[in-house]
Amino acid sequence: MELNKLKEIEQSALEDIKNASNSDELTNIRNKYLAKKSELMSLMSLLGTLSLEDRKTFGAAINETRNHISSNLENKFNEIKELELNKKLEEERIDITLPGRNMETGGKNPFFVVRDEIIDIFIGMGYEVADGPEVEQDHYNFELLNIPKDHPARDMQDTFYISENILLRTHTSPVQARTMEKKQGKPIKIICPGKTFRRDDDDATHSHQFAQIEGLVIDKNINIGHLKATLELFAKKMFGEKREIRLRPSYFPFTEPSVEVDITCANCGGKGCSICKDTGYIEILGGGMVHPNVLKMNGYDSEEYSGFAFGIGIERVAMLRYGIDDIRKFYTDDVRFLHQFKKKA
């Protein structure tokens, strides 16, 4: 009776193995017929009820059946693995006669195009390029620029503090303070390009990280006419000979008087349109005459020396020049965006 049962199990297993079409089905068959709780292995418990003679015979029959099933499983596994491999190789075949794929490259980021051009313009006017740390001391970022600890202007330049007196600079003006400290009362004519940081909610026109190019000129008999002439020349070289500027009164703690600088709208030529809100002008930068307190704190005699300073937002100039509607596009490195500036760069 038990031998007949073994025969049935063996025939059923061999039939299932024959009909299996993939590795998963074979794994299920192995579990069904050879696992510890399988019907075949459960027959082992009957050995204890048989005589010694029958036990030897039945035990040998069980082992023979198990080995036969295992052998057929292994052969079928090898057969299916070979079929699966051949199928995979066929599906993943590479035609080496096809031409290779070219890696698409974008153009130079308009941010760097504009930054480099602004720097070249001012170098052509005789300015030197000065640099300084992005992680700055409160002393240089605020205090030497006439912004003491309790000054309300600090609210407009809320930044990222590393400690009470160490922060990420909110403008490149600390480079001006460091240069004045280094020059010790001598004439200065510099621009300071670099990254700046302020706590802000990023959107189409605001970013917690942006870049400036600030300028500083200090010498004897410097007046606001020099500032206006400098910015007029910059505007014409940057935006075209037909562009005009205007100065509007403003307030900055480190300059007095202070001005906002507007440029005639490129869309309407100064006549007024929806882009410039019918004013004919678009704001591009701020500046003014260096505050006497700043001169004094940085080692200059304000009775003998005067100067002017200005700050240009690189992204703002690039957005105006190329009609870019979202400041975040400068930082995403999207090849589709950069590709537009291949010819313009």
Summary of the structure (lengths in Angstrom):
residues: 345
radius of gyration: 40.0
end to end distance: 90.7
largest distance: 124.1
contacts: 995
relative contact order: 0.11
helix: 46%
strand: 19%
